[in-house]
């Protein structure tokens, strides 16, 4: 209907000056007409030029004044020729008419208020505000100064219209013949395909993008042969090449005993505070702990042993039984070492794990409350700090990180201890990537391991080495709720196949 109306009107007229007025004349919504205009313009049947037009609508207050008259005129008309007391006039009028009307009537010089009474200064007044509002409501032209005055009083609201001016296009026809898009079986049976005009195929048009899955950047890397492999799998392969076995890490919820106490970490340590650790409400405590081992751990905490003085405090069972989201996968290492200590004869082992851990800490460009930890340990006779440094340099070299530094540190469960730093080219600084050390005798001997057995161990996040390897300077771009899906789709780390 709208299309026929446009083409029919232009057949006998030079142009349609205002699409809004034309839409109103044929009784269709302007949005519907606009869609038709865009289609006809695309086919060059009409030439459409858009324009902006400021229009003014009456506010709710303006509509009231247009219907009932302005408050200043109503105030003036309520004042008798002989005058009236201010109190009586106030009781006579609506409060809004009285307050607004008195102000404008006095400003216009129509009345005089003196000694509590109101008198007229002129015989008659003209309600210019009502007349202007009626003119605007009818769509008539109003002087710019008057529009500004009404806008200041918030009696009218400006509305910008986007409309179109239409003229005949280079391919104008009075009746558009719609091109067929498909050749159907019915066309062939009827034989009317001979008379049909088919729409040309646009071979350059982009099709709808195919929605496919993409691997998260954290999970991918390019190896030297330019073949995509998973970062996690790459690290697993490094551990396996170095003779390590994977530890089970399916317990996100752990007891404080295995997470802290078995690691010779005192119960008053700051890391065990709720500001650093996520404790569970349900179930709040664990149901089972190995009693003989618990007793040995309690003794070494309270009074020492194995060459240690202990911490000298009253160890509490209820603190050890509290459940939490594990703060490190070293809790898994503790369980594995305890199980290894129960085996006879003792067999040296190399263990590793890669899984999630949870810390209740502030999130910034290099820290998350939930991240992945890589854990590695070697349990054998006569290990030294030199063995630990050598294993770490070998491990990181296989990962492609040659710039390493080691800094002495303190851990409750390792002595000596070292922090591991690697240089980040994007941040242009050394970034801590992990922690390491030799497990203390106070931790190992209560488990039942032989006295000449040492354990070297290290832990690092999966995210930070990935950031260093691929120049990502904000960990939140790599993992967590703020990861940009477009980055995942376009990042070369996430493309399957050969580069």
Order of alpha helices (4+ residues) and beta strands (2+ residues): alpha-beta-alpha-alpha-beta-alpha-alpha-beta-alpha-alpha-beta-beta-alpha-alpha-beta-alpha-beta-beta-alpha-beta-beta-alpha-alpha-alpha-beta-alpha-beta-beta-alpha-beta-beta-beta-alpha-beta-alpha-alpha
